[in-house]
Amino acid sequence: MITTIEDALKRISELEKENAKLKEELEYYKSKKFAGRQKHDEHWMQSYNDFVIQYEGGMTIMEIVAKGAISRRTAYRYKAYYEELKKMQEKTGENELQT
């Protein structure tokens, strides 16, 4: 329990030190590169767009994978993402026609 101004100032100092330590730890985790799927950054978008061009051009998943640029799992992940975007576009188009 804090009863004097000196105790309050001491506690404030302790909390400021703890806060600085936690901010430093937070920065470490923000800058850390985690394994696995990353956000849709520039490299991801380029790879995905290449996939879409090939897929819409009539190539099968296995033909795209055989080119060696992406793995089979990534190709299926891109395909699922592609199909989900198409569904959303279709729904948006239907809603615009109804209003």
C-alpha positions as CSV (number, residue, x, y, z in Angstrom):
1,M,0.0,0.0,0.0
2,I,1.3,3.5,-0.9
3,T,1.0,5.9,1.9
4,T,3.5,8.7,1.1
5,I,4.6,10.6,-1.9
6,E,8.1,9.0,-1.7
7,D,6.4,5.5,-1.9
8,A,4.3,6.7,-4.9
9,L,7.4,8.1,-6.7
10,K,9.3,4.8,-6.0
11,R,6.4,2.8,-7.4
12,I,6.2,5.0,-10.5
13,S,9.9,4.5,-11.1
14,E,9.5,0.7,-10.8
15,L,6.5,0.7,-13.2
16,E,8.4,2.9,-15.7
17,K,11.3,0.5,-15.7
18,E,8.9,-2.5,-16.2
19,N,7.2,-0.7,-19.0
20,A,10.5,0.0,-20.8
21,K,11.4,-3.7,-20.5
22,L,8.1,-4.8,-21.9
23,K,8.3,-2.3,-24.8
24,E,11.8,-3.7,-25.6
25,E,10.4,-7.3,-25.5
26,L,7.5,-6.2,-27.7
27,E,9.8,-4.7,-30.3
28,Y,11.8,-8.0,-30.4
29,Y,8.6,-10.0,-31.2
30,K,7.4,-7.5,-33.7
31,S,10.6,-7.7,-35.7
32,K,11.0,-11.5,-35.4
33,K,10.5,-13.5,-38.6
34,F,8.2,-16.4,-37.8
35,A,8.2,-19.6,-39.8
36,G,5.2,-20.7,-41.8
37,R,2.8,-18.7,-43.8
38,Q,3.5,-15.0,-43.9
39,K,1.2,-12.0,-44.5
40,H,0.2,-11.2,-48.0
41,D,3.3,-9.2,-48.7
42,E,4.8,-8.2,-52.1
43,H,6.5,-11.5,-52.7
44,W,3.4,-13.5,-51.8
45,M,1.2,-11.4,-54.1
46,Q,3.7,-11.8,-57.0
47,S,3.7,-15.6,-56.5
48,Y,-0.1,-15.7,-56.2
49,N,-0.6,-13.5,-59.3
50,D,1.7,-15.8,-61.3
51,F,-0.4,-18.7,-60.2
52,V,-3.6,-17.0,-61.2
53,I,-2.3,-16.2,-64.7
54,Q,-1.3,-19.8,-65.2
55,Y,-4.5,-21.3,-63.6
56,E,-6.8,-19.0,-65.6
57,G,-4.7,-19.9,-68.7
58,G,-5.9,-23.5,-68.4
59,M,-3.0,-25.1,-66.6
60,T,-3.7,-27.8,-64.0
61,I,-2.4,-27.6,-60.5
62,M,0.1,-30.3,-61.2
63,E,1.3,-28.5,-64.4
64,I,1.9,-25.4,-62.4
65,V,3.7,-27.3,-59.6
66,A,5.8,-29.1,-62.2
67,K,7.2,-25.7,-63.3
68,G,8.9,-25.7,-59.8
69,A,8.0,-22.2,-58.6
70,I,5.7,-23.3,-55.9
71,S,4.9,-26.4,-53.9
72,R,1.8,-28.5,-54.4
73,R,0.4,-27.4,-51.0
74,T,1.0,-23.8,-51.9
75,A,-0.8,-24.2,-55.2
76,Y,-3.8,-25.7,-53.5
77,R,-3.8,-22.9,-50.9
78,Y,-3.7,-20.3,-53.8
79,K,-6.5,-22.2,-55.5
80,A,-8.7,-22.0,-52.4
81,Y,-7.9,-18.3,-52.0
82,Y,-8.7,-17.7,-55.7
83,E,-12.0,-19.6,-55.4
84,E,-13.0,-17.7,-52.3
85,L,-12.3,-14.4,-54.0
86,K,-14.4,-15.4,-57.0
87,K,-17.3,-16.3,-54.6
88,M,-17.1,-12.9,-52.9
89,Q,-17.0,-11.2,-56.3
90,E,-20.1,-13.1,-57.4
91,K,-22.0,-12.2,-54.3
92,T,-21.0,-8.6,-54.6
93,G,-22.2,-8.6,-58.2
94,E,-25.5,-10.1,-57.2
95,N,-26.1,-7.6,-54.4
96,E,-25.3,-4.7,-56.8
97,L,-27.9,-6.0,-59.3
98,Q,-30.6,-6.3,-56.6
99,T,-30.2,-2.7,-55.3
